[in-house]
C-alpha cells in the first residue's frame, strides 16, 4: 500500500506545478490535495495521512461552499482584513493537525514563500516540522525528497547553497 500524502496548497496546479510533477511521476504515493483551509481540515478530520505538506498563505474556503464548518476559517480570514498573506491560515491548520488530529510533527512539512525568520515562532514551537522556502532557486525534485523523508518519520533538511 502506498503512503498517503496530503498537499494543502491553493496554487497547486499553477505556481507549484513544476514541484508536483516529480511527486506524481514517482508513482510511490497516494496523493490527495486540498486547495484551501476548510478542505485541508475536512480531509485531516476524515482520514489519516502519512505526510502532509502545508502552504501558509491559503484561502479559507471555496466561496460556493455552504458547509457551516467554513465559519471558523472565514472568521479568521475576515479578522485579517480578507488578506490571505496576513491571515496565514496554514499556521492554524498545522496547529490543528498536531493538537486536534494527533499528527506527529515529524510527518508535517511546510513549503511556503515565508522565510524561516517569518515562521520563527512556529518552527521553534514545532522543531521537527520540515520547512522549505518556496523560491525560484528550489530544485523541482525538492518536494519529492521532503515527502520521502516525512513518510519515513525523518525531518527533511534542504541542502545548503
C-alpha positions in Angstrom: 0.0 0.0 0.0 1.3 3.4 -1.0 1.9 6.1 1.7 -1.0 8.6 1.7 0.2 12.2 1.3 -1.9 15.4 1.6 -0.7 18.6 0.0 -2.6 21.7 1.1 -1.8 24.4 -1.5 -4.0 26.9 -3.3 -1.6 27.2 -6.3 -1.1 23.5 -6.7 -1.7 23.4 -10.5 -0.3 26.8 -11.2 2.6 28.2 -9.2 3.9 24.9 -7.8 3.1 22.7 -10.7 6.8 22.0 -11.5 7.2 20.6 -8.0 4.1 18.4 -8.4 5.5 16.5 -11.4 8.3 14.6 -9.7 6.0 13.6 -6.9 3.3 12.3 -9.3 5.8 10.7 -11.6 7.5 8.8 -8.7 4.3 6.6 -8.5 5.2 5.9 -4.9 2.5 7.9 -3.1 -1.3 8.1 -2.9 -1.6 11.8 -3.4 -4.5 13.9 -2.1 -5.0 17.7 -2.5 -6.7 20.5 -0.7 -6.9 24.0 -2.1 -8.0 25.9 1.0 -8.1 25.7 4.8 -11.5 24.2 5.0 -10.7 21.4 2.6 -7.5 20.7 4.4 -9.2 20.5 7.8 -12.0 18.3 6.3 -9.6 15.8 4.9 -7.4 15.7 8.0 -10.5 15.1 10.1 -11.9 12.3 7.7 -8.7 10.2 7.1 -5.2 9.8 8.3 -2.2 10.7 6.1 1.4 9.5 6.3 2.6 13.0 5.5 1.1 16.5 5.0 2.7 19.4 3.1 1.3 22.8 4.0 1.3 26.2 2.3 0.9 29.0 4.8 -0.9 31.6 2.6 -4.1 29.8 1.7 -7.7 31.0 1.4 -10.3 30.0 3.9 -12.7 28.1 1.7 -14.4 27.9 -1.7 -16.9 30.8 -1.7 -19.5 28.5 -3.1 -19.3 26.1 -0.1 -22.3 26.3 2.1 -21.0 23.9 4.8 -21.3 25.5 8.3 -17.8 24.3 9.3 -16.4 27.0 6.9 -17.3 29.7 9.5 -14.1 29.1 11.6 -11.9 29.7 8.5 -14.0 32.6 7.1 -13.9 34.4 10.5 -10.1 34.1 10.8 -9.9 35.4 7.2 -12.2 38.3 8.0 -10.2 39.3 11.1 -7.1 39.6 8.8 -8.9 42.1 6.6 -9.6 39.4 4.0 -5.9 39.1 3.2 -4.5 35.5 2.9 -1.0 36.8 3.4 -1.9 38.4 6.8 -4.3 35.5 7.7 -1.6 32.8 7.4 -4.3 30.1 7.8 -1.7 27.4 7.1 -0.3 28.0 10.6 -3.7 27.4 12.2 -4.0 24.2 10.1 -0.6 23.0 11.3 -1.6 23.6 15.0 -4.9 21.8 14.4 -3.0 18.8 12.8 -0.8 18.4 15.9 -3.3 19.3 18.7 -6.7 18.2 17.3 -5.9 15.4 14.9 -2.8 13.9 16.6 -0.4 14.1 13.8 3.3 13.8 14.8 5.1 16.9 13.7 7.9 14.9 12.1 5.3 13.9 9.4 4.5 17.5 8.6 6.2 19.8 6.1 5.9 23.5 5.1 6.5 24.7 1.5 5.8 28.4 1.6 7.2 31.8 0.5 7.5 32.8 4.1 11.1 32.8 5.2 12.3 30.8 8.2 12.6 34.1 10.1 9.0 35.0 9.4 8.0 31.5 10.6 10.5 31.5 13.5 7.8 31.2 16.3 6.1 28.3 14.6 9.3 26.5 13.7 10.5 26.9 17.3 7.2 25.6 18.7 7.3 22.6 16.3 11.0 21.9 15.7 10.5 18.6 14.0 8.5 20.1 11.1 10.3 20.2 7.8 10.5 23.5 6.1 11.3 24.6 2.6 11.2 28.2 1.4 9.4 28.4 -1.9 11.6 30.4 -4.2 12.9 30.3 -7.8 16.2 28.5 -6.7 14.5 25.5 -5.3 15.0 22.4 -7.5 11.8 20.8 -8.7 12.5 17.5 -7.0 12.7 19.1 -3.6 9.1 18.3 -2.5 9.6 14.7 -3.6 12.7 14.5 -1.3 10.8 16.1 1.5 7.8 13.8 1.2 10.2 10.8 1.1 11.6 11.9 4.5 8.2 12.8 6.0 6.6 9.3 5.3 9.7 7.7 7.0 9.3 9.9 10.0 12.5 11.9 9.2 13.0 15.6 9.1 14.0 16.9 5.7 16.9 19.3 5.8 17.4 21.1 2.5 21.0 21.2 1.2 22.8 24.5 1.8 23.9 26.6 -1.1 
